Amino acid sequence: MLSPAVTSLNSGPQDSHLCTASMRLEKCWFCSSTIYPGHGLCFVRNDSKPFNFCRSKCHKNFKMKRNPRKVKWTKAYRVLHGKDASIDNIFQFERKRNRPERYDRIVTQRTLRAMNKVDAVRARRAERFHDQRMKCKENNRRRGDKKTLEQQIHLVRSPHDSADLHETAKSFTRSSKIRVFRTVDSSLEG
């Protein structure tokens, strides 16, 4: 007798809703991207350990003995340096499971609805993660702009107001607002 997974694959047209065709999707050893069937290449070491690569770029970097954690465009680098949200419960749904399961229509419909919810949650979390990273970057940019303005306040103020220059620089450091005064030179009006 055949196992349930094999019978569902070998069943006739009357059981077409049970028939599932699945592709084996591999992960690139170097950059961790998805390798679809018919793509990429496989290198087998002398100890019979296979290494799958998505493209020749990854294979060449592997042959040059580069560490994926130090190459900026790899998934390992992005996770290690906090560029990608890697520790998340959402990723538990994407884990590879090699157990054959018997499918029924209700479970499939619930799974499809849950997949939509998971995609929405993943998108919101990715957006929130991006906003947190950009908020820190924005604060650093503002701090740098403020420091530059403090150092070069003489470029903003006219040379005629040199008496008030020192006083303005002090008031600028106390508050974050910038006040620009327009002075009119009487010799230029005429």
Number of C-alpha atoms within 10 A of each C-alpha: 5 8 8 12 16 12 13 18 14 14 12 11 9 7 11 12 11 19 18 11 7 6 8 9 12 17 16 20 18 24 22 17 16 15 18 13 10 6 12 17 15 15 12 10 9 7 6 8 9 12 16 20 26 22 17 11 11 22 22 12 14 16 8 9 9 13 13 19 17 13 15 12 11 17 19 20 18 17 14 12 12 11 14 15 14 14 9 9 9 14 12 9 11 8 8 8 8 6 7 10 9 11 14 10 10 9 11 11 11 10 12 12 11 13 13 11 12 15 12 12 13 17 12 12 15 14 12 12 16 14 12 12 13 12 12 10 12 12 11 12 12 11 12 12 12 16 13 11 16 15 11 12 16 15 9 10 17 13 11 11 13 12 9 11 16 13 10 19 16 11 14 17 13 9 8 9 9 12 9 9 10 8 10 9 9 7 6 6 6 5
